[in-house]
Amino acid sequence: MARGRHQRGWLRTEERSDGKTWVLHYRATRESDGKRVERKLPIGLVREFPSKASAWAEVDRLHLKLNEPDFRGGITFADLARHYEAHELGSQADAVDPKSHTTIAAYKRALRIRLIPQWGKRVALGIEPLEIEQWLKSMKKADDLANPTLDKTRRVMSLVYKHGQRYGLIPRNEESNPLRFVRCKTTSEYEALILTPQQAFMVMHNLPEPERTLTMLAASTGLRISECLGLQWQDVSFADARIHVRRTWIGGKIGLPKSRASRAPVPMHPLLASYMQQWKQQTPYSQPGDWIFASAKLKGRQPRVANMLVADYLRPAAVRAGVLRKDDERRYGFHNFRHSLASYLVKVGTDPKTVQCMLRHADVKTTLALYAHSVPEDRLTAQGQFLQEMLKGAEQSRSAD
């Protein structure tokens, strides 16, 4: 009996589909009838652990608690993931750091589509950093995934491990979270299409109302489309020339602004204010609590839908304006105006801190790294300036000789 309560189990090798495998055998109490039965758990391939001693070392590393009453063969990644989903992606009412519904949906999708199918059956502490790296690389190649998408998958997997450590499901040491050692590129290879102010005007010129006012709002303020659609008339202060960002509209739901910095009020130039005033006089939904860009189809009960606005209005207008070809498959939407505004402000020498505040980024590095694009003409001019200075120095040197 004492041996049953304080067992270590025993190792044997078995031929399996992946090759010869070390398998840990142990005894457990069967729930159905309370009898002690033999169970087994794969530890690793013999080619990875050539000696029994190395296999036992792997057993020790996995922290398999064979003597725990509720031991089921070691905590699997699926166990951790489901615990994380239940405690972190459920109701956000009492959450210290509540997540938006779009973040919750994205995390659940990553778990359901990628992480659990790949790693769910594996013992969580048996997953190695290098095999995670190889998996990410293979997904990039097979599914043509962008670096930020892969990094987001990596981050969700890491959050699952951190959650397991917080709740004591796995040890709270550095080695128990393999994602701490996983390298993954985070920079996007996506190059946003940048519009000049003149091109932005041509796109607007090819739009009806209220799409024209919506586009001017996005282009001149850098507001995200979810923030534009989340605006109600009570958020616009014509007297103070300010627009208050209090909510977002995305995925058919009201959400919170992306960050604390995103909640900062946005200045409203008199030119923009005049467009907003004109639309307020035209729309049948002009009360303080009405959506500024309300859906006529739904009688003002909800704002318009962003992807439909892009498909039905914005993209065709860009084609008519000559900004896009009809067969151009590049991503194009309201976010291009945000990139374009940042690029233009940097180009004309606006202080980076001002650009950061206009885009309401928490970190100026985000502004400069992701949004301040340079166009080929700018780079050509910069190269010319450098060459002129360099050649000027060469001419001065010849004159001295």
Number of C-alpha atoms within 10 A of each C-alpha: 6 6 8 15 13 11 14 19 16 12 19 13 16 14 12 11 7 8 12 14 21 26 22 21 16 20 19 23 16 12 9 6 7 9 11 13 10 12 16 16 15 19 21 21 19 19 11 11 17 12 12 14 10 13 23 18 12 17 19 12 13 20 15 19 16 20 16 11 10 12 13 14 17 20 22 19 25 21 19 25 26 16 17 19 16 10 13 18 20 12 11 15 8 7 12 7 9 15 18 18 17 13 12 17 14 15 19 17 13 18 23 14 10 14 19 20 11 15 18 19 13 18 21 24 22 20 18 16 17 14 12 21 16 12 13 21 16 13 14 15 11 9 8 10 14 17 19 16 15 17 17 16 20 21 15 19 24 17 19 23 26 20 19 24 18 12 13 10 15 22 17 15 8 11 14 22 25 20 24 14 14 17 14 17 11 13 12 11 9 11 10 17 18 24 21 14 15 9 15 22 16 17 25 22 14 17 19 11 12 18 17 19 20 21 21 20 21 20 24 19 20 25 22 22 23 21 23 25 24 27 24 24 19 15 19 21 14 15 6 9 15 16 22 18 21 17 21 21 22 20 14 11 13 17 19 19 20 17 11 11 15 22 16 18 18 20 17 20 13 11 9 16 19 14 16 22 11 12 20 17 10 12 16 13 22 19 13 12 12 18 23 29 26 24 15 14 9 10 11 18 13 21 26 22 18 18 15 10 14 16 13 10 17 22 21 19 21 23 16 16 18 13 19 17 14 12 7 9 8 12 12 18 18 22 17 20 29 23 22 25 27 24 23 20 16 20 14 8 8 12 10 17 13 13 23 20 18 22 25 22 19 14 12 16 12 13 24 16 10 15 22 22 22 14 14 9 9 12 11 11 11 12 11 12 12 12 12 12 11 11 12 11 12 12 12 10 10 8 8 7 6
